[in-house]
């Protein structure tokens, strides 16, 4: 096989829609009969995933791999930064934790990771037909350009043609695109093969005069005006609109606590598309109200977020509801919080040695350490009312939890997973709702508690639902983008 061609999508800012456009291109190339794979040299996100070989990568590239119909591979995201504070992150290289670094320290040393980036890219290039590369932030962040390994710096390393994307939904898209181009060096401008306006609502003919002027000023073609596409596909954690959902209006009201360091909120996407479940995110006791179910999600900072629950009054409100019989389900960090104590003997979790009182709803004790468990797992729910539901997911956590109560599930070898006490459930399994069996069992149980017949509600399996959404995305982008120009930019003929 010859070395893969590539196309890179860069944006005028974070949130311009790079991730979804890359997913769309992966899907389009796959539909055209090509083996496409995604690549992002450096991703900063709290939403992560564990591959089949137990390595950690960002979920954005997982979604893009799913769109392309290929198995997620850590080579698609060789560097993952998981923010642990405003000035520091956990640095993960090739799926393994390298340690905690302050932003200034990482900035000084990140060029040392270039060999890791190129090794991962070159390996993928030997196996694929096309690599769809995603940039980060903006290539015109001139204070960072000298050490760039993710935008034009990477484009030069792998000789990638670039599409530059601007977000018209935020306003000022012409200034975004023109200003970005003007701040680039001449050799960087030559890499840009086309401008894309994203998230457009309305009549594209109204844009024509502006498009012509933009082309005249930048000497670059506008290769597409992509409409604002309403697709239900995982998006990056810090910019996700789904986190703003406040009103669950369906028969069952499921409230997810929006923790300050919330991670892997994608666990709950299958619940959002269930016809009987209204899912919303809450940040204070007033918003919490009296839901039918409380979900306590994962977090990158379990100790800090538990203290936040305590300080903002959500702990008191949650405990009152649990005492009245409201079901509570904690996942990963949320599971840890539900226990009796959280011990951090070396300060690896919170920055200083301490033992913290948990919410006290489960008979568990968690002890943190530097070691991280990463594994894809299968299990079978053991707790009523979910007993027998098949689970497939992954574990990614520090800390070992000792549980005295009933298990939430059993591993295939009979080992215990999670803990249950009354209407309080805890589990380490991310992706636990993806198979659909637990979702149906949960929705049915909640409905029966309120005297509602759940039998009329049909749930589309999550895998099929994702395929449908990827196809909608690809159709919308294919219809708006000049794909002949995209193929030509890669030195290929359109299939």
C-alpha positions as CSV (number, residue, x, y, z in Angstrom):
1,X,0.0,0.0,0.0
2,X,1.3,3.5,-0.9
3,X,1.6,6.1,1.8
4,X,-1.7,7.8,2.8
5,X,-2.8,11.1,1.5
6,X,-4.0,13.7,4.1
7,X,-6.2,16.7,4.6
8,X,-6.0,18.9,7.7
9,X,-8.9,20.9,9.2
10,X,-7.8,24.0,11.2
11,X,-10.1,26.6,12.7
12,X,-10.2,30.3,13.5
13,X,-11.0,29.5,17.1
14,X,-11.9,26.7,19.5
15,X,-15.5,25.6,18.8
16,X,-15.4,26.4,15.1
17,X,-16.6,22.9,14.4
18,X,-13.3,21.2,13.5
19,X,-14.1,17.9,15.3
20,X,-17.4,17.4,13.6
21,X,-16.1,18.4,10.1
22,X,-13.3,15.9,10.6
23,X,-15.9,13.2,11.5
24,X,-17.9,14.2,8.4
25,X,-14.8,13.9,6.2
26,X,-13.9,10.5,7.7
27,X,-17.5,9.3,7.0
28,X,-17.5,10.7,3.4
29,X,-14.1,9.1,2.5
30,X,-15.3,5.8,4.0
31,X,-18.5,6.0,1.9
32,X,-16.3,6.6,-1.1
33,X,-14.5,3.3,-0.5
34,X,-11.4,4.7,1.1
35,X,-9.8,3.5,4.4
36,X,-9.8,6.8,6.3
37,X,-8.4,7.4,9.8
38,X,-8.4,10.5,12.1
39,X,-5.4,12.1,13.7
40,X,-4.9,14.8,16.2
41,X,-1.4,15.2,17.5
42,X,-2.4,16.9,20.8
43,X,-5.9,16.9,22.3
44,X,-7.0,18.7,25.5
45,X,-10.1,17.1,27.0
46,X,-11.5,15.4,30.0
47,X,-13.6,13.1,27.8
48,X,-11.3,10.1,27.2
49,X,-11.6,6.5,26.1
50,X,-9.7,3.2,26.7
51,X,-8.7,1.2,23.6
52,X,-8.8,-2.6,23.3
53,X,-5.1,-2.7,24.3
54,X,-5.8,-0.7,27.5
55,X,-4.4,2.7,26.3
56,X,-6.1,6.1,26.8
57,X,-7.0,8.6,24.1
58,X,-9.4,11.5,23.5
59,X,-13.0,10.7,22.6
60,X,-13.1,13.2,19.7
61,X,-10.8,10.9,17.7
62,X,-12.8,7.9,18.9
63,X,-15.9,9.4,17.4
64,X,-14.1,10.2,14.2
65,X,-12.8,6.6,14.0
66,X,-16.4,5.4,14.5
67,X,-17.5,7.6,11.7
68,X,-14.8,6.1,9.5
69,X,-15.8,2.6,10.5
70,X,-12.4,1.7,12.0
71,X,-11.3,0.6,15.4
72,X,-10.1,3.5,17.7
73,X,-6.3,3.4,18.0
74,X,-4.2,5.4,20.4
75,X,-1.9,6.4,17.4
76,X,-4.8,8.6,16.3
77,X,-4.2,10.8,19.4
78,X,-0.6,10.4,20.6
79,X,-0.8,13.3,23.1
80,X,-3.8,13.8,25.5
81,X,-3.8,16.6,28.0
82,X,-6.4,16.2,30.8
83,X,-6.7,19.5,32.7
84,X,-6.4,19.1,36.4
85,X,-6.4,22.9,37.2
86,X,-6.4,26.2,35.5
87,X,-2.6,26.0,35.0
88,X,-1.8,22.3,34.8
89,X,-2.7,19.0,33.2
90,X,-2.1,15.3,33.3
91,X,0.1,14.5,30.3
92,X,-0.7,11.2,28.5
93,X,1.6,10.1,25.7
94,X,0.8,7.1,23.5
95,X,-1.9,6.2,26.0
96,X,0.3,6.2,29.1
97,X,0.5,8.8,31.8
98,X,3.7,10.8,31.8
99,X,2.8,12.8,34.9
100,X,1.4,16.2,35.9
101,X,2.8,19.3,34.3
102,X,2.1,23.0,34.7
103,X,1.3,24.7,31.4
104,X,4.6,26.6,31.4
105,X,6.6,23.4,31.9
106,X,4.7,21.5,29.1
107,X,5.1,24.5,26.7
108,X,8.9,24.3,27.3
109,X,9.2,20.6,26.7
110,X,6.5,19.6,24.2
111,X,8.8,19.8,21.2
112,X,10.5,16.7,22.7
113,X,7.3,14.8,21.9
114,X,7.6,15.4,18.1
115,X,9.2,11.9,17.6
116,X,6.2,10.3,19.3
117,X,3.8,12.3,17.1
118,X,5.6,11.4,13.9
119,X,6.0,7.8,14.8
120,X,2.3,7.5,15.4
121,X,1.4,9.4,12.2
122,X,3.9,7.5,10.0
123,X,2.6,4.2,11.3
124,X,-1.0,5.1,10.4
125,X,0.1,6.5,7.0
126,X,1.4,3.0,6.1
127,X,-2.0,1.5,6.7
128,X,-4.6,4.0,5.5
129,X,-5.6,5.7,2.3
130,X,-6.5,9.0,3.8
131,X,-5.6,10.7,7.1
132,X,-8.0,13.4,8.3
133,X,-6.0,15.6,10.7
134,X,-7.6,17.9,13.2
135,X,-5.9,21.1,14.4
136,X,-6.5,22.7,17.8
137,X,-7.7,26.2,18.7
138,X,-6.3,28.6,16.0
139,X,-3.1,28.6,13.9
140,X,-2.9,32.3,14.5
141,X,-2.2,32.1,18.2
142,X,1.1,34.0,17.5
143,X,2.3,33.7,21.1
144,X,2.4,29.9,20.7
145,X,3.6,29.5,17.1
146,X,7.2,29.0,17.9
147,X,6.5,25.6,19.6
148,X,3.5,24.6,17.6
149,X,3.0,20.8,17.2
150,X,-0.7,20.7,16.4
151,X,-1.6,23.3,13.8
152,X,0.7,24.7,11.0
153,X,3.7,23.2,12.8
154,X,2.3,19.8,12.3
155,X,1.1,20.6,8.8
156,X,4.6,21.3,7.9
157,X,6.0,18.2,9.5
158,X,3.6,15.9,7.5
159,X,3.2,18.2,4.5
160,X,-0.6,18.5,4.9
161,X,-2.9,20.7,2.8
162,X,-5.2,22.7,5.1
163,X,-8.9,23.7,5.1
164,X,-9.5,26.8,7.4
165,X,-12.9,26.8,9.1
166,X,-14.7,29.8,10.5
167,X,-17.8,29.8,12.7
168,X,-20.5,32.2,11.4
169,X,-22.9,31.3,14.2
170,X,-20.8,33.4,16.6
171,X,-20.6,36.4,14.2
172,X,-17.7,38.1,12.5
173,X,-16.8,35.1,10.3
174,X,-15.2,37.3,7.6
175,X,-13.0,39.0,10.1
176,X,-12.2,35.6,11.6
177,X,-11.0,34.1,8.4
178,X,-9.3,37.2,7.0
179,X,-7.5,38.0,10.3
180,X,-6.3,34.4,10.7
181,X,-4.9,34.3,7.2
182,X,-3.2,37.7,7.6
183,X,-1.5,36.6,10.8
184,X,0.1,33.6,9.1
185,X,3.5,33.5,7.4
186,X,3.5,33.3,3.6
187,X,4.6,29.6,3.6
188,X,1.7,28.8,6.0
189,X,-0.8,30.7,3.8
190,X,0.3,28.5,0.8
191,X,-0.8,25.4,2.7
192,X,-4.4,26.7,2.9
193,X,-6.3,25.2,0.0
194,X,-9.7,26.5,0.9
195,X,-11.8,28.4,3.4
196,X,-15.0,27.0,4.9
197,X,-17.8,28.9,6.6
198,X,-19.5,26.6,9.2
199,X,-22.8,26.6,11.1
200,X,-24.7,28.9,8.6
201,X,-28.4,29.5,9.0
202,X,-30.4,31.1,6.2
203,X,-30.1,31.8,2.5
204,X,-26.5,31.3,1.2
205,X,-27.2,33.8,-1.6
206,X,-27.1,36.6,0.9
207,X,-23.5,35.7,1.7
208,X,-22.3,35.9,-2.0
209,X,-20.9,39.4,-1.9
210,X,-19.0,38.7,1.3
211,X,-17.6,35.5,-0.1
212,X,-16.4,37.2,-3.2
213,X,-14.7,40.0,-1.2
214,X,-13.2,37.4,1.2
215,X,-11.7,35.5,-1.8
216,X,-10.3,38.7,-3.3
217,X,-8.7,39.8,0.0
218,X,-7.2,36.4,1.0
219,X,-6.6,35.1,-2.6
220,X,-8.1,31.8,-1.3
221,X,-11.2,30.0,-2.6
222,X,-14.2,29.5,-0.3
223,X,-14.9,25.8,-0.8
224,X,-18.0,25.5,1.2
225,X,-20.7,27.1,3.3
226,X,-21.8,24.3,5.7
227,X,-25.3,24.7,7.2
228,X,-25.9,24.5,10.9
229,X,-26.5,20.7,11.1
230,X,-28.6,19.3,13.9
231,X,-26.9,16.0,14.6
232,X,-26.6,14.2,17.9
233,X,-22.9,13.4,17.9
234,X,-20.4,13.6,20.8
235,X,-18.8,17.0,21.0
236,X,-15.8,18.3,22.9
237,X,-16.5,18.6,26.6
238,X,-15.7,22.3,27.3
239,X,-18.0,23.5,24.5
240,X,-20.8,21.1,24.6
241,X,-24.3,22.6,24.3
242,X,-25.8,19.5,25.8
243,X,-24.3,20.6,29.2
244,X,-26.7,23.6,29.0
245,X,-29.8,21.4,29.0
246,X,-31.9,22.4,32.0
247,X,-35.4,21.1,31.4
248,X,-36.2,17.4,31.2
249,X,-39.8,17.3,30.0
250,X,-40.3,13.6,29.3
251,X,-42.2,11.3,31.7
252,X,-39.0,10.6,33.6
253,X,-36.8,13.4,34.8
254,X,-33.1,12.5,35.0
255,X,-30.8,15.1,36.6
256,X,-27.1,15.0,36.0
257,X,-24.9,16.9,38.5
258,X,-22.7,19.2,36.4
259,X,-19.5,18.9,38.4
260,X,-16.8,21.6,37.8
261,X,-14.3,18.9,36.5
262,X,-17.0,16.8,34.8
263,X,-15.5,14.1,32.6
264,X,-17.0,11.5,30.2
265,X,-20.5,13.1,30.1
266,X,-20.8,11.0,27.0
267,X,-21.8,8.1,29.2
268,X,-25.3,9.6,29.4
269,X,-25.9,10.3,25.7
270,X,-27.9,7.0,25.2
271,X,-30.3,8.3,28.0
272,X,-30.8,11.5,26.1
273,X,-32.3,9.8,23.1
274,X,-34.6,7.5,25.0
275,X,-38.3,8.6,24.4
276,X,-39.2,8.3,28.1
277,X,-36.2,10.0,29.7
278,X,-35.7,13.8,30.0
279,X,-32.1,14.5,30.7
280,X,-30.8,17.8,32.1
281,X,-27.6,19.1,33.8
282,X,-27.8,21.0,37.1
283,X,-25.3,23.1,38.9
284,X,-27.1,24.1,42.1
285,X,-29.7,22.8,44.5
286,X,-32.5,25.0,43.1
287,X,-32.0,23.6,39.6
288,X,-32.0,20.0,41.1
289,X,-35.6,20.2,42.2
290,X,-37.2,16.7,42.6
291,X,-36.1,14.5,39.8
292,X,-36.9,10.9,39.3
293,X,-33.2,10.0,39.0
294,X,-30.0,11.7,40.1
295,X,-26.8,10.9,38.1
296,X,-23.4,11.7,39.6
297,X,-20.9,11.5,36.8
298,X,-17.2,11.0,36.5
299,X,-14.7,13.8,37.3
300,X,-11.0,14.5,36.9
301,X,-10.8,15.9,40.4
302,X,-13.0,13.7,42.7
303,X,-11.9,15.3,46.0
304,X,-12.3,18.9,44.7
305,X,-15.7,18.2,43.2
306,X,-16.9,16.5,46.3
307,X,-15.9,19.6,48.3
308,X,-17.8,21.7,45.7
309,X,-20.9,19.6,46.2
310,X,-20.6,20.2,49.9
311,X,-20.1,24.0,49.6
312,X,-22.8,24.7,47.0
313,X,-25.6,22.9,48.9
314,X,-26.0,20.1,46.4
315,X,-24.8,17.5,48.9
316,X,-27.6,18.4,51.3
317,X,-30.2,18.4,48.6
318,X,-29.0,15.1,47.2
319,X,-29.0,13.4,50.6
320,X,-32.5,14.6,51.4
321,X,-33.8,13.2,48.0
322,X,-32.0,9.9,48.5
323,X,-33.4,9.5,52.0
324,X,-36.9,9.9,50.4
325,X,-36.2,7.1,47.9
326,X,-35.0,9.0,44.8
327,X,-32.6,6.7,43.0
328,X,-29.0,7.8,42.7
329,X,-26.4,6.4,40.3
330,X,-22.8,7.3,40.5
331,X,-20.2,6.5,37.7
332,X,-16.5,6.4,38.3
333,X,-15.7,9.5,40.4
334,X,-19.3,9.8,41.2
335,X,-19.3,6.3,42.5
336,X,-16.3,7.1,44.7
337,X,-18.1,10.2,46.2
338,X,-21.0,8.0,47.2
339,X,-18.9,6.0,49.7
340,X,-18.0,6.5,53.3
341,X,-14.5,7.8,53.0
342,X,-12.0,8.9,50.3
343,X,-8.4,8.4,51.3
344,X,-5.6,10.2,49.5
345,X,-2.5,9.2,51.5
346,X,0.1,10.6,49.2
347,X,-1.9,13.6,47.8
348,X,-1.9,12.0,44.3
349,X,-5.5,12.9,43.8
350,X,-5.9,16.2,45.6
351,X,-2.4,17.6,45.9
352,X,-2.0,17.0,49.6
353,X,-2.4,13.9,51.9
354,X,-5.9,13.8,53.4
355,X,-8.9,11.7,54.2
356,X,-12.3,13.0,53.2
357,X,-15.8,12.0,54.3
358,X,-17.9,10.8,51.4
359,X,-21.6,11.2,50.9
360,X,-22.1,8.1,53.0
361,X,-24.7,6.5,50.7
362,X,-22.7,3.3,49.9
363,X,-20.7,1.1,52.2
364,X,-17.4,1.7,50.3
365,X,-14.0,3.1,51.0
366,X,-11.7,4.4,48.2
367,X,-7.9,4.8,48.5
368,X,-6.2,6.8,45.8
369,X,-2.7,6.2,44.4
370,X,-0.7,7.1,41.3
371,X,-1.7,3.9,39.5
372,X,-4.4,4.2,36.9
373,X,-6.7,1.3,35.9
374,X,-7.4,1.3,32.1
375,X,-9.4,-1.6,30.6
376,X,-12.2,-2.4,28.3
377,X,-14.6,-4.7,30.2
378,X,-17.8,-6.7,29.9
379,X,-20.1,-7.4,32.8
380,X,-23.6,-8.5,33.7
381,X,-25.7,-6.3,36.0
382,X,-26.4,-8.1,39.3
383,X,-28.5,-5.5,41.1
384,X,-32.2,-5.5,41.0
385,X,-33.9,-4.1,39.0
386,X,-31.2,-4.3,36.4
387,X,-30.2,-8.0,37.0
388,X,-29.2,-9.7,33.8
389,X,-28.5,-6.6,31.7
390,X,-25.4,-7.0,29.6
391,X,-22.8,-4.2,30.0
392,X,-19.9,-3.3,27.8
393,X,-17.7,-0.4,28.6
394,X,-14.3,0.6,30.0
395,X,-12.7,1.6,33.3
396,X,-10.4,4.5,33.6
397,X,-9.7,5.6,37.1
398,X,-7.2,6.0,39.9
399,X,-8.1,4.7,43.3
400,X,-9.2,1.2,44.6
401,X,-12.6,0.9,46.1
402,X,-13.4,-1.7,48.7
403,X,-17.2,-2.4,48.9
404,X,-19.1,-4.3,51.5
405,X,-22.6,-4.0,50.0
406,X,-24.1,-5.9,47.1
407,X,-22.3,-5.6,43.7
408,X,-23.7,-3.6,40.9
409,X,-22.4,-6.1,38.3
410,X,-20.3,-9.2,37.9
411,X,-17.4,-9.6,35.5
412,X,-17.3,-12.8,33.4
413,X,-14.9,-14.5,35.9
414,X,-17.5,-13.8,38.7
415,X,-15.6,-10.9,40.2
416,X,-17.6,-8.1,41.8
417,X,-18.0,-4.6,40.2
418,X,-19.5,-1.6,41.9
419,X,-21.8,-1.5,44.8
420,X,-25.6,-1.1,45.5
421,X,-27.4,-0.2,48.7
422,X,-31.2,0.3,48.4
423,X,-31.8,2.9,45.6
424,X,-28.2,4.0,45.4
425,X,-26.0,2.5,42.7
426,X,-22.3,2.9,42.0
427,X,-20.1,1.6,39.2
428,X,-16.8,2.2,37.5
429,X,-18.1,1.3,34.0
430,X,-18.0,4.1,31.5
431,X,-20.2,3.5,28.5
432,X,-22.5,1.4,30.6
433,X,-25.6,2.5,28.7
434,X,-24.2,2.0,25.2
435,X,-25.6,-1.6,24.7
436,X,-29.1,-0.3,25.4
437,X,-30.0,-3.2,27.8
438,X,-29.3,-1.2,30.9
439,X,-31.0,1.9,29.5
440,X,-34.2,-0.1,28.9
441,X,-34.1,-1.7,32.3
442,X,-33.5,1.7,34.0
443,X,-36.3,3.5,32.0
444,X,-38.7,0.6,32.6
445,X,-38.0,0.6,36.3
446,X,-38.5,4.4,36.6
447,X,-41.7,4.2,34.7
448,X,-43.1,1.4,36.8
449,X,-42.3,3.4,40.0
450,X,-44.6,6.1,38.7
451,X,-47.3,3.8,37.2
452,X,-46.3,4.4,33.6
453,X,-46.4,1.6,31.0
454,X,-43.0,1.7,29.3
455,X,-43.9,-1.0,26.7
456,X,-44.8,1.5,23.9
457,X,-41.4,3.2,23.8
458,X,-39.0,1.7,21.4
459,X,-35.3,2.5,21.7
460,X,-33.0,2.5,18.7
461,X,-29.8,0.6,19.5
462,X,-27.0,3.1,20.2
463,X,-24.7,1.7,17.5
464,X,-27.5,2.0,14.8
465,X,-28.4,5.5,16.2
466,X,-24.7,6.6,15.8
467,X,-24.6,5.3,12.2
468,X,-27.7,7.3,11.4
469,X,-26.3,10.5,12.9
470,X,-23.0,10.0,11.1
471,X,-24.8,9.6,7.8
472,X,-26.9,12.8,8.4
473,X,-23.7,14.7,9.1
474,X,-21.9,13.3,6.1
475,X,-24.8,14.1,3.8
476,X,-25.0,17.7,5.0
477,X,-21.3,18.3,4.7
478,X,-21.0,16.5,1.3
479,X,-23.8,18.7,-0.1
480,X,-22.2,21.9,1.1
481,X,-18.5,21.3,0.5
482,X,-16.7,21.2,-2.9
483,X,-15.4,17.7,-2.5
484,X,-13.7,17.9,-5.9
485,X,-11.6,20.7,-4.4
486,X,-10.9,18.6,-1.3
487,X,-9.7,15.6,-3.3
488,X,-7.6,17.9,-5.5
489,X,-6.0,19.5,-2.5
490,X,-4.8,15.9,-1.5
491,X,-3.6,15.2,-5.0
492,X,-6.4,12.7,-5.6
493,X,-9.2,12.3,-8.0
494,X,-12.7,12.2,-6.6
495,X,-14.1,8.7,-6.4
